Amino acid sequence: MPALYEKYWQSVDEGPSNLDHAFHEFVGIRVPGPDDQDLPVWGSWDQMIQRMKAAARRWDVTLSPNCDL
């Protein structure tokens, strides 16, 4: 899954802060709308679920580019 932090910073006209972290949770799933069409398709739902299960309890937050903020 591609990182979206740079796009987020541009949308709020900010940069890195201590609110950036590597822990996020999904609160819902929805059909993409017109504003989402510029995001690249990186894989299927099945691939995402498989990757999340493979990373469970082994996620290395130090790999986040903003881990040390």
C-alpha positions in Angstrom: 0.0 0.0 0.0 1.6 3.3 -1.0 2.2 5.9 1.7 -0.1 8.9 1.6 1.6 11.2 4.1 2.9 13.6 1.4 -0.5 14.0 -0.2 -2.0 14.5 3.3 0.6 17.2 4.1 -0.2 19.0 0.8 -4.0 18.9 1.5 -3.6 20.5 5.0 -0.7 22.8 4.0 1.5 21.3 6.7 4.6 19.1 7.1 5.7 16.4 9.5 4.6 16.7 13.1 4.3 14.6 16.2 0.8 13.6 15.1 2.5 11.4 12.3 2.8 7.9 13.4 3.0 4.4 12.0 -0.1 3.1 13.8 -3.4 3.5 11.9 -6.6 1.5 11.9 -9.3 1.1 9.3 -12.7 2.3 10.4 -14.6 1.5 7.2 -14.5 0.3 3.6 -16.2 2.2 0.8 -16.5 2.3 -2.9 -14.0 4.8 -4.3 -15.5 8.1 -5.4 -14.5 10.6 -8.1 -11.9 12.2 -5.8 -10.2 8.9 -5.3 -9.6 8.1 -9.0 -6.1 9.6 -9.0 -4.8 7.1 -6.4 -2.9 4.2 -7.9 -4.4 0.7 -7.8 -1.8 -1.4 -6.0 -3.6 -4.7 -5.5 -6.8 -6.5 -4.6 -8.6 -6.7 -1.3 -7.5 -10.3 -0.9 -3.8 -9.2 -1.4 -4.3 -6.5 1.3 -5.8 -8.9 3.8 -3.0 -11.5 3.1 -0.3 -8.8 3.6 -2.0 -7.5 6.8 -2.2 -11.0 8.2 1.4 -11.7 7.3 2.5 -8.5 9.1 0.4 -9.1 12.2 2.4 -8.8 15.4 5.6 -8.3 13.4 5.0 -4.8 12.0 8.3 -2.7 12.3 7.2 0.9 13.0 10.8 2.0 12.6 10.4 1.5 8.9 8.0 4.5 8.8 9.8 7.5 7.4 8.4 9.6 10.2 9.0 7.2 13.1 11.4 9.4 14.9 9.2 12.5 15.1 
